[in-house]
């Protein structure tokens, strides 16, 4: 009888309209590699409608191909147990990969199985078995004085990348926008009269190809006010762009990738490569004579932390950065200067107990 039931389940699996159409009892009998193949097809459809990026899809495909299928792909979903998955993660770590890769493998499997009809996710592990990132590289965030010195430097920079991208870096430092958001900023999203910019799209890169997508989340769509100095530099930049467009004539790419971008790679209007912008930032940071370590994204963290330390309400800072309050508190509410934190807390305690 058990053999007949198994044969029936296998037959239904082979003739079903996809794994996701099976009832739970039969879904548990599906081999993991088959389930993941159909899950990746589902993820690809999400990419086509803009719910995930090409890079995210490629990451999932790589993890499934390299770290899941070779180890436990032949197992049926119902056979997955906590000890088995724990051994699987230890086996991945034993190959010499980084902790972050092991964590990514577990999270990918967890997400894939979370979209099944199973009442309980087999990849949900007890906390002691979940992969932890112990080889985390500590980020180096620029201090307020360093950002101030950098902004002053790019205002009068004579280095080629500095003169062309100086306004971009100033906007990144003073508004906290992400790299893709500032590179993807378009003129229709700039209101020079009101002194604001609106974030409506980003430029991303995958396998050397540039593409445009929406912001990282629904909170990413936002309008940001500019300080007077940045507003003034952006007006001047608009004049330079119009002069380049007139000089290039018909060769100028007015709307590469379908948008009239504020910042261009050259005099004929080609779009900027975000990765090259990050490399150019490091060169410009060094050209300013500042200590190495900070990245372009670090300007965003400093901007958010500085606003919090300055007393701006967290809900406004979250809206400014395109985050929710939970993410803001987790990522940006770190101190820029531990000494300053200690002095502030000591003063607050002194005021309380006087």
Buried (B, 14 or more C-beta within 10 A) or exposed (E): EEEEEEEEBEEBBEEBEEBBEBEEEBBBBBBBBBBBBBBBEEBBEEBEEEEBBBBBBEBBBBBBEBBBBEBBBEBBBBBBEEEEBBEBBEBBBEEEBBBBBBBBBBBBBBBBBEEBBBEEBBBEBEEEEBBEEEEEEEEEBBBBEBBEBBBEBBEEBEBEBBEBBBBBBBBBBBBBBBBBBBBBBBEEBBEEEEBBBBBBBBBBBEEEEBEBBBBBEEBBEBBBEBEEEBBEBBEEBBEEBEEBBEEBEEEBBEEBBEBBBBBBBEBBBBBBBBEEBBEBBBEBBEBBEBEEBBBBBBBBBBBBBBBBBEEEEBEEBBBBBBBBEEBBEEBBEBEBBEEEEEEEEEEEEEEEEE
